[in-house]
């Protein structure tokens, strides 16, 4: 009984995580002037939580694959785990590049 509750709990967590990524994508298509800088989206806290949640789920699945000896699923979950980590790294890099560009733009406006 508790195994089914755990599996359904993970399924619900995956659905919520998927909807969170969908919300982030849809909000990124909206004009930027409508976004409040103090919100979870504006401070990009929601982005970081979604990426970390995704990595945690794949880590959980990979651990289960190791414990139950399912090599094919371990390969699959390991690949997606690496992809999630690379995506998070690229996201962090893009955030720092964007900050640097904004700094250079503001310095350029001071000299004009």
C-alpha positions as CSV (number, residue, x, y, z in Angstrom):
1,X,0.0,0.0,0.0
2,X,2.7,2.5,0.9
3,X,4.6,1.7,-2.3
4,X,1.6,2.8,-4.3
5,X,1.2,5.9,-2.3
6,X,4.9,6.7,-2.9
7,X,4.6,6.0,-6.6
8,X,1.5,8.2,-6.9
9,X,3.2,10.9,-4.9
10,X,6.1,10.9,-7.3
11,X,3.8,11.0,-10.2
12,X,2.0,14.0,-8.7
13,X,5.3,15.7,-8.1
14,X,6.3,15.2,-11.7
15,X,3.1,16.6,-12.9
16,X,3.5,19.7,-10.7
17,X,7.1,20.1,-11.9
18,X,6.0,19.8,-15.5
19,X,3.3,22.4,-15.0
20,X,5.8,24.7,-13.3
21,X,8.2,24.4,-16.4
22,X,5.2,25.1,-18.6
23,X,4.2,28.2,-16.5
24,X,7.8,29.5,-16.8
25,X,7.8,29.0,-20.5
26,X,4.5,30.7,-21.0
27,X,5.5,33.6,-18.8
28,X,8.7,34.0,-20.7
29,X,6.6,34.7,-23.9
30,X,4.9,37.6,-22.2
31,X,6.2,41.2,-22.4
32,X,8.9,41.8,-19.8
33,X,7.4,45.0,-18.5
34,X,4.5,43.1,-16.9
35,X,6.7,41.0,-14.7
36,X,7.2,42.1,-11.1
37,X,10.8,42.0,-10.1
38,X,9.9,40.9,-6.5
39,X,7.8,37.9,-7.5
40,X,9.0,34.3,-7.5
41,X,9.3,34.5,-11.3
42,X,10.9,37.9,-11.4
43,X,13.7,36.9,-9.0
44,X,14.0,33.6,-10.9
45,X,13.6,31.6,-7.7
46,X,10.9,29.6,-9.4
47,X,13.3,28.7,-12.2
48,X,16.0,27.5,-9.8
49,X,13.4,25.5,-7.7
50,X,12.1,23.8,-10.8
51,X,15.6,22.8,-12.0
52,X,16.5,21.5,-8.6
53,X,13.3,19.6,-8.3
54,X,13.9,18.0,-11.7
55,X,17.4,16.9,-10.6
56,X,16.1,15.6,-7.3
57,X,13.5,13.4,-9.1
58,X,16.1,12.0,-11.5
59,X,18.5,11.3,-8.6
60,X,15.7,9.5,-6.8
61,X,14.9,7.4,-9.9
62,X,18.6,6.6,-10.4
63,X,18.9,5.5,-6.8
64,X,15.9,3.2,-7.3
65,X,17.4,1.8,-10.5
66,X,20.6,1.0,-8.7
67,X,18.8,-0.7,-5.8
68,X,16.6,-2.8,-8.0
69,X,19.3,-3.5,-10.6
70,X,17.6,-2.1,-13.6
71,X,20.5,-1.1,-15.9
72,X,18.5,0.1,-18.8
73,X,16.5,2.5,-16.7
74,X,19.6,3.6,-14.9
75,X,21.2,4.5,-18.2
76,X,18.0,6.4,-19.2
77,X,17.6,8.2,-15.9
78,X,21.4,8.9,-15.7
79,X,21.3,10.5,-19.2
80,X,18.4,12.7,-18.3
81,X,20.0,13.6,-15.0
82,X,23.1,14.8,-16.8
83,X,21.0,16.7,-19.3
84,X,19.1,18.4,-16.4
85,X,22.4,19.4,-14.8
86,X,23.8,20.8,-18.0
87,X,20.6,22.7,-18.6
88,X,20.9,24.2,-15.1
89,X,24.5,25.1,-15.7
90,X,23.6,26.8,-19.0
91,X,20.8,28.6,-17.3
92,X,23.1,29.9,-14.5
93,X,25.6,31.0,-17.2
94,X,22.9,32.9,-19.2
95,X,21.8,34.6,-16.0
96,X,25.3,35.9,-15.3
97,X,25.8,36.9,-18.9
98,X,22.5,38.8,-18.8
99,X,23.6,40.6,-15.6
100,X,26.9,41.6,-17.2
101,X,25.2,42.9,-20.4
102,X,22.8,45.0,-18.3
103,X,25.8,46.4,-16.4
104,X,27.6,47.3,-19.6
105,X,24.4,48.9,-21.0
106,X,24.0,51.0,-17.9
107,X,27.7,52.1,-18.0
108,X,27.3,53.0,-21.7
109,X,24.3,55.1,-20.9
110,X,26.3,57.0,-18.3
111,X,29.0,58.0,-20.8
112,X,26.5,59.2,-23.5
